[in-house]
């Protein structure tokens, strides 16, 4: 009987030690290493006549690359972020 109680306690501690709150889980898996793409960043960093390599260095790769009516290359940065946290 004593062994069953000890086993149950060890099992309970093992299971509970792996638990964390939803906010702790979000912080653990959230990727904040990259720079956030905001209007302020674009207005501050991107200038008229800037090279494509310069834009890539600031904003990263575009989501969509297309050509307009005048055969100019158009880069679209369509960033959508959604956070879901479950507990």
C-alpha positions, 0 to 999 in steps of 0.5 A: 500500500505504501508503494502505491501511495509513493508511486501516485505521488511521484506520478502526480509530481511528474505530471504537474511539473510539466504544466504552465499557464497559457501566458507562459506558453505563449511567451515560450513559443512566440517568435520576437526575434524579427523586427515587426513590420509597422508603418513607422518602420517603413516610413523611417527606413525605406526611401525613394530610389533605395535598391532592392537589396536595401529594402530586403535588408530592412523588410525581408522577403515580400509575400507577393512579387508582381509586375504593374502595367508599366512593367515595374516590379511590385513587392507586396508585404502582407503581414497578418498576425494572430495570437491564440492562447488556450489554457 
